[in-house]
Amino acid sequence: MLRVEEIPLNQIRRPLPRQTDSTKVAALMESIQAEGLREPIDVLEVEGQYYGFSGCHRYEAHQRLGKETIRCRIRRAPRAVLQKHLA
């Protein structure tokens, strides 16, 4: 079951390090300022905690813009699914 909500950035754990392209982040910052976020990022909700594994450029753009929340497509999952993402 999916739902879309604004989630505070500081509540999204990003357990895997990602490299971002600063040019892409800058372009997204401009787009987000002009139009808002077009596509929510995907997060897993496991035992009340949010985990992000994709959307790293959109996430970083929100951070750099000083935004407190980001629109997320949330999928509730058991811990076993989280473990597969971390493997």
Summary of the structure (lengths in Angstrom):
residues: 87
radius of gyration: 13.0
end to end distance: 23.5
largest distance: 39.3
contacts: 223
relative contact order: 0.30
helix: 39%
strand: 31%
